[in-house]
Amino acid sequence: MKPISVTQLNNQIKSILESHFEIVLVEGEVSKAVYHSSGHLYFTIKDENSSINCAMWKSNLSKLKFKIKPGEKVLVYGAISLYVPRGEYKLIAQSIEPSGIGALQLAYEQLKEELKKLGYFDEERKKPLPKFPKKIAIVTSSTAAALQDMLRVANKRWKLTKFYLFNALVQGDAAAEDIARKIKMADEYIFEDGSKFDLIIVGRGGGSKEDLWPFNERAVADAIFEAKTPVISAVGHEIDYLISDFVADKRAATPSNAIEIALPDGNEILMFIDEMINTLNYKMQTILSKKEKQLLHFFEILKANSVYKKLLMKDEEIEILRNKFFNEMKSVLNIKQNRLEILKNELIGLSPQNRLKKEKKEIEFIKKEFDNLIQNIFYIKEKNLLLKELFERNYLSVIDKKNSQIKALKNAFEALNPKKREKDGFAQIVKKGKKISLESIKEGDVFEILDTEIKIKSKALEVKK
């Protein structure tokens, strides 16, 4: 068994109590009474064995003509209700009368007890009222003010229902039989389209107990009980409880209240429709928003997995690799260019032609000095012939020496000229970017043999000294 909460239990008890004890008439002695500042009355009635808490709300209390006091016996008309937060039930009084039964009251109690035993008041036999009745029969006097009150309320509340009057006597000795007959006529009436009345309202306005007595007669009770059409009893004022009220499928406190019970409130229906439209719009917006998010999600998935997206990704990868390749190539070329510049500078520094130019410059410098010396010598020639002879010897010696050096450099240049050496099979040996001699090569070394036009990468298989 699935457990329920305390509130759920109290709500279920409240529903049972209020449906089975909708109308009660209780007699008891007042034990205490409190007129609250709020305008409500709280009191307790008891008998020999038990007591019950009661309350009368301000709206009904204002109609009470006397004040109840402890020790008085009273008749309390009302309904049982349960206060859910505390789980307490009370008798909610609609009217209070001093205790004391007359002949009419005795007859009323006897008939009530008899009909109760026969099942006239049983809840299970009461027929549900239609929610939207199209045709309603009203059994009452055509001259009664209550009829106009009902039609006025109906016109304000719901204009889609048609009303049909079954004019009946509502007081006097013949009234009960006439009321019963009109109830039977309304229940058996068939329209041209084969339909019947959806609801019958039986009632009249307020009056004395004697005026209202026809609705306490057995004939009226039998007609209501035997009717196949749902019946609302709407007799007198709110404090008046009659046999017809207990037998009918629904009791109305007043004739106007009967219309309020029978007809839906047009404004409430419109509000309900507006609420349904708002709810529908909200749910549709929620669904559309959810579907839109799903669609966007699927679109993103499709976009992420599309061929175009993959091509873009591959294109980006190719561009990255291309940039990386060119950067690395540029770096390698820069390194090679720098190395080439270094080798070029080294070659230029070792070139015989450069050395020859240097020696020529030096000879020119010496020649200039020599010319200067000659001038000086001629200047002092006449004064010092011995110095002239010495100078000439030195000059000839220097000239011979420099000519010998020039000749040696020229021979060296010719010997070192790569073009000339190529004719003789000359080539340089380079290892790890540096020129080496043949004697430094060891077995297994990798080196390059190159001249001005050809470079050969080689490996020493065997070295013999």
Protein Blocks (a to p, Z undefined) as FASTA:
>chain_A
ZZddfklmmmmmmmmmmmmmmbccdddddfbdcddfkopacdddddfkbccdddddfklm
mmpcbdcdehiacdddddddddfknopacdddfbdcdedddfklmmmmmmmmmmmmnopm
pmklpccddfbdfbdcddddfkbmklmmmmmmmmmmomkbccddddddfedjklmmmmmm
mmmmmmmpccfkopacfbdcdddddddfklmmmmmpfklmmmmmmpmbdcdddehjfklc
cfklmmpmbdcfbfklmmmmmpccfklmmmmmmmmmmmmmmmmmmmmmmmmmmmmmmmmm
mmmmpmklmmmmmmmmmmmmmmmmmmmmmmmmmmmmmmmmmmmmmmmmmpmklmmmmmmm
mmmmmmmmmmmmmmmmmmmmmmmmmlmmmmmmmmmmmmmmmmmmmmmmmmmmmmmpmklm
mmnopacddeehiacdfklpcehiacddddfkbccddddfbdcZZ
